[in-house]
Amino acid sequence: MRLIAVALLIPVLAVASDDPFDPFNRPVSLFWWKASSKDSYVTTPERGYTKGYCHGVMLAYLNQLKSWCVPDEVTWREVQDFLGMEVATANIEPLTQLDIGTWIANAIEVRWPCNTEDS
């Protein structure tokens, strides 16, 4: 009887250990990041609860930027506050497939465009 129980348990354990935390091994959605930014910048900025999460997400994606044309006199806080407020107030659909890194790169390019003049 034990042999049968063990034989039945092994496939169950293999499947269970394969992906125990399914939603946590996927990239953060743009809409979820917007919601946390809205909470930290618009709804309850005095609490600041989600600001660390919001900034962590943006810093992770800022590391992927191919170009950076933010002027030297602009502080990291200014960049973070700009991105946090922009995404908090942006019109983003809940099921959007737009990548956060793409959104951040576009927002920075609009605010601090790179000089593309030919010399």
N, C-alpha and C positions, 0 to 999 in steps of 0.2 A: 504494500500500500504506500509506503514511504517513497519507494522508487517511482511510482506513478505520480505522486505529488511533486517530487523534485523534477521529474521530466516535464510536467506541465508548468512549473514555476520558472524554469530557465528561459523559455521564450518570452514570458511576460516580463521578466527582469531585464532581458536584453532590449526589448522595446522601450521599457520605462527609462532605462539609463541612457538610451540613445539621445533624447532631447527633453530633459525634465523641465526646463524653463523656456518653452517655445517662444513666448513673446519677447523675452529678454535678450535673445541672440540676434535680433534684427536691428537695422538702423532706426534711429529715432525718426518719427514722422515729422514733417514740417508743421502739420496742424497741432501735434502734441507740444512741440517746441513753442509755437505761437501761444498756446493756452498757458504754459508755464510763464512765458514772458509777459503775457497780459496780467497774470496774477501778481507778478513781482513789480511791474512798471506802471500798471493802470489801476487795477482793482484794490490791491492792498500793498502799496509800495512801502508803507511804514513798517510792515511786518518783515519784509525782505526774505521770507521763507524760501521761495523758489528761485531767488536771484542766483544762488550758487549753482543750481542745476542749469539754469538758463545760460549763465556764463560758461559753464563747463561744456555744454553742447556747442556754443559758438566758438570757443577756443579750439575744440577738437577739429571743427571744420575749417577754421582759419588756417590751421597747419597745412591744409591741402591746397591753399591758394597758389596759383602759378605766378601771379604778379601781385605786387603790393605797392600802391601809389599813394598811400596815406602820407601826408606831409609829416616831417619829423616833429613839428611842434604840436601835433595832435597826440593826446595821451591815450593809453589803452582804455582808460575809463570812458573817455569820450567815444571811442570806437564801440565799446560794449554798450554804452547807453544809447548810442545811435541805433545800433542793430536791434537791441532789445525793444526800444520804442517803435521802430519801424515794423518789426514782425508782429508786435502786440496789436498794432492798429491796422495791419494789412488785411486785405480781403482774401482769405485763403480758404478754399473748400476743404471740408473734413477728410475727404478721400483723395486729396491731391497726391500725385506721384512725383511731384517736383522734389528734387534732392535739396537738402538744407545747404550743402556746399555751393550749389548752383545759385540758390537764392541769395546767399551771403555775398558771393562774388559779384552778382549783379547789383546788389544794394550798394556795395562799396564802390563799384565802378560808376554808379550814378552819382554818389556823394563826392567821391574823390577820384575823378577819371584820370587815367594814365595819359600822359602827353604822347600822342601818336604822330606828331608832326615829323615829316622827313627833314633831315638836316643836310 
